[in-house]
């Protein structure tokens, strides 16, 4: 009875009205993602969490304006956002930890209305949206798709509700059916109460009956009794049993979405192998890469780390993973996370919720450059390179001046608790790893790893900027035919300036983020946007970066 009452209430909710027409998405025989016109689409994605927590809204709204941050995501080159949510968000409860002085248009809205507004805005900006059923109780990631207080029927009802509500929104590509199955979750055909693959099949069938043009993102599990090597796989990271038990989900709707992490989340034994990081490709092949070779669509839904600000090996690991993804043509992705308040990974944004980690962005630009150069056609919904011109850069509206409200619980990450306090449930994230060792030669790995680990003075250029600002750049990643770099601006004067700068670069820029720019010959001229255009006396700005082709 309770399930029927909840379902009835959800289905009777006011329908979301949007002007954009629905898009049909599919997977072709080669595992490529297509739009309704049969053109290949590319997902340069990031996770922005918060709707899956007891704040029931995007995190960061205690200090930033939500539309400004969406514009900044787009200006940074991302064209897709994975939005985790929990069931209570769908019930229209009261959100908290929102600074309404910075976000006056959100005043009076409940959690579902906020989700509507965010989904609508992302789609209106030409971005893709992946909705992710993340936590059943808005507090912790469950092992299975149901709990003692949240039934399978409720789970499927919620998925169907989401599908019905957003199926007509052009940018919404589909659903991640359940975040990070692990622990008791199995993959086979003999354990009805724990076989995640069978539950995913039931859920996908129900969702596709409502939204037949959506993509079904299915994550893996952790350990499995059969058809799986003994590895401490990451939560949601083991899709090896697919070899023995293929999913009964239409291949043109199925996307495999493993999660994979490195030393910053947990220091697994294979990170200490003498062959590290060259042992990693064989491990990734066994965990999920094999599926790409079988022409499944494979889109990592989460990967990330502090990238040099935590475990020393994490940067090496992330560099190697990007090498691997490029080599295996697994270049659609959702990075964890946009938020800086993920305790074990940090974010694309720094702790001020405004400044971009240019080194992380340079890493991900390598995947974006591959996506831009190999895409068969531009998408009708989103551009794969939103930061390649001054017009795109200007899309990042000025951040509104707003005082930070005091927030405690709002700073918890959706995968691990905030650095201030980790809950026991999230502290168990050490289970999300896998083990094994085998070396694999990668043609460009050594070059890319060396280029991204540190830059020499030979790869830097500098020039005097307007007023008292000097500019230089350092190459973070170099793959021969191109490279990505971080720009360093320094105000050497005694007063604040509105800066502009010029410098000589090698090759032709394909994109620059967090600045407007133009190029004449080898000279690139650039200046800040409304939210980063001033530089205080003695201050340094490293939020700007670029990629170039030789």
Beta strands, then each sheet from edge to edge (+ up, - down):
strand 1: 26-27
strand 2: 33-34
strand 3: 44-47
strand 4: 80-86
strand 5: 128-135
strand 6: 172-176
strand 7: 215-218
strand 8: 254-256
strand 9: 297-298
strand 10: 333-335
strand 11: 460-464
strand 12: 469-478
strand 13: 482-491
strand 14: 497-498
strand 15: 500-504
strand 16: 508-513
strand 17: 516-520
strand 18: 523-527
strand 19: 534-535
strand 20: 540-541
strand 21: 545-549
sheet 1: 1+ 2-
sheet 2: 9+ 8+ 7+ 6+ 5+ 4+ 3+ 10+
sheet 3: 11+ 12- 13+ 20-
sheet 4: 11+ 12- 13+ 21- 16+
sheet 5: 14+ 19-
sheet 6: 15+ 18- 17+
end
